Amino acid sequence: MANFRIAAIGTAPVAPLAPGEAGVLYCYLIEERPCVAFSLPGLPAKRSHAIIGPTVRGIRVTTLPVDTNPYFSFKLGGAKFRDLLPSWRFDTETMRRDDGLEIVSTWADEPSGICAIQHLRRFDDIPGVEVVLRLENRSTIKSPVVSEILPLDTNLPADSGQKIFLHHAKGSDARWDDFLPLVDELWEGRDFMLAPVGGRSSDSVLPFMNLQLGAGGVVIAIGWTGQWMARFRREGAGIHVAAGMERTHISLEPGESIRTPRILLIPWEGEDRYVGNNLLRKAILAHYTPRKQPDGEPVLPPVSHMTMSTYHRTGKVTLEDELGALERAKELGCEAYWIDACWFGTGNWGGETGQWTIRKDVFPDGLAPVGKAAARSGMGFVLWFEPERVCVGTEIERDHPEFVLRGGPNPNFCLLNLGYAPAREFICDRISSIIADSGVTIYRQDFNFQPLPYWRAADPPDRIGVSEIRHIEGLYWLWDELRRRHPGLAIDNCASGGRRIDLETTMRSFPLWRSDFSDVGGPAYGRMLQIACQIQTAGLSQWVPIHSAAVWTYSPYDFRSAMSTGVTLYNSITAPDFPADDAKKAIQELKRIRRFLLADYFPLVPVSFATHDWCAYQYHLAEESAGIAVFLRRHESPFPLMDTRLRAIDCSADYEVTMSPGFERGAVREMRGEDLSRICVQIPETPGSLLVEYRKIQGRGGVR
């Protein structure tokens, strides 16, 4: 990591590089050596970015971002920060990191002691910028109130006559349409705001969005596992964008520091908005996904089996049941065995969170026999916790009342205050001990109620937002500390399904269970279960590459409807009528094509819930010139044929292609790229599916 001293020499206009393209050349000193950077057209006013390349009009440029302007805003004692800015002291430091540059800029107000510290990160491989704002009180007295804190508050240019669309998505609320893609047009004077429900980051709204500004746009990703908001307003030749916590009104104590949501902005060009979405997928995979050591491969959700729907819900679980199911899971090709709730207290999982003692009636020797059996089988071991919801009368609430926040709508529940150091250290020690003693390799954290009422009830009038900030900081500390204590530990992030999916959680975890819609109703939902899985796969994959779903049935159509980077077998795999052969084949197929599910994603038809429609999408791995496409003809579709255009196909090349209606892989055939790009797919039966796999034949192609 290198530190650079930056000193401005001057600026000069640059002649247009292309029709309508112009900018400003910034000259700087870096370690006493002159260099330049170029302000890119189309970026926000006063934002500049260096060009990675040899020259600009014959002048060598460096990869130095030169933006030291504040992306943020807030009020101090009721006055706007930007009005106060001229009197504040300013410092900046640029540091080289393995994947890019970090610029730390500090604005300090000596009278109040308030310092605003902006951590700005730029990547070498992604044209994006990440911003995190911290506020500190460096004085010896309580600060004036800092309010309306927005780590992102900027204007983006847009032609006054062009249409502007905000592409976003529903979050999860355990419905069939979880993660359904949505779009809103932003017209002149319209205020449009997004925010989750109740303090969980993807409860009903997903914190990822793509602002389409004519021929290009900006993807916005929010990292905050609490109550965030994003606001958009069309104003003449631009659009005002703001994002941060929903409510802040805080007088900082002497020496106190707070952080704000992490914001990632990725500009993109062209008419195809999926350029932006796929840049986000690439960024998450490259820079925000936990990695295995020492190979550096991304940590993916496993193919697993979970016993919650079978033994635990019946109350008839035994250790022998668990070990028998574990052995069967290994035979099927599962990569992890999962014990969900009911392993603690007396088995009343919904009424005993806060009582983290292992059931002796089922596990007289603890959970170690299960963990050891999983290890011998080469599988991981998933264990469920819900540490933040504390039931009244349990150990934590009874023995440590100072650990919990009260005041929520349900008097039977308290919120474990992760913002209180003794509380988070206590629960970390308890969880860590069980992980170590039991051989747990995947820690599953659930969260089945809304924390926002507890946070707001705990805040004094001049400290609105502090309880939420401290809790979220404590949550990140807990996950980071568990991973530090247990190298190689993976974290499964659950909150009544997929209600805590955001940029910060992707940095530490994966959603092994993306929607509670797939819970105990299962086959009772009938054909709607498969359509729901299709919508959730197609919707969530537009934003994040790694997630997982439950499967109940194992026909090619059923399994492919839910197939993502991981799946969970949710029904009884030891039942006499369980279709073991189909499940084995389905799992083998997923393992064969799994790497493609991390690649660029393209929907081939609009996402729909109509029973007579098709669902179809493609994953393209550019570095291999290969990919897959999944086609699903629903049960009432009258159309056996579908014409579509596959993306990223070289029409001048030849390809090896397989088409597999079932799990038996189809015969390899050669196709011209021109024909593959305009493929006509036939699925005779309803419901039915087809998996298309393709790979470019290297060394063949060119102008025909």
Buried (B, 14 or more C-beta within 10 A) or exposed (E): EEEBEBEEEEEEEBEEBEEEEEBEBBBBBBEEEEBBBBBBEBBBEEBBBBBEEEEBEEBEBBBBBBBBBBBBBBBBEEEEBEEBBEEBEEEBEBBBEEBBBBBBBBBBBEEBBBBBBBBBBBBEEBBBBBBBBBBBBBBEEBBBBBBBBBBBBBBBEBEEEEEBBBBBBBBBBBBBBBBBBBEBEBEEEEEBEBBBBBBBBBBBBBBBBBBBBBEBBBBBBBBBBBBBBBBBBBEEEBBBBBBBBBBBBBBBEEEBBBBBBBBBBBBBEEEBBBBBBBBBBBBBBEBBBBEEEEEEEBBBBBBBBBBBBBBBBEEEBEBEBBBBBBBBBBEBBBBBBBBBBBBBBEBBBEBBBBBBBBBEEBBEEBBBBBBEBBEEBEBBBBBBBBBBBBBBEBBBBEEBEEBBBBEBEEEEBBBBBBBBEEBBBBBBEBBBEBBEEBBBBBBBBBBBBBBBBBBBEBBEEBBBBBBBBBBBBBBBBBBEBBBEBBEEBBBBBBBBBBBBBBBBBBBBBBBBBBBBBBBEBBEEBEEBBBBBBBBBBBBBBBBBBBBBBBBBBBBBBBBBBBBBBBBBBBBBBBEEEBBBEBBBBBBBBBEEBBBBBBBBBBBBBEBBBEBEBBBBBBBBBEEEBBBBBBBBBBBEBEEEEBEBEBBBBBEEBBBBBBBBBBBEBBEEEEBBBBBBBEBEBEBEEBBBBBBBBBBBBEEEBEEE
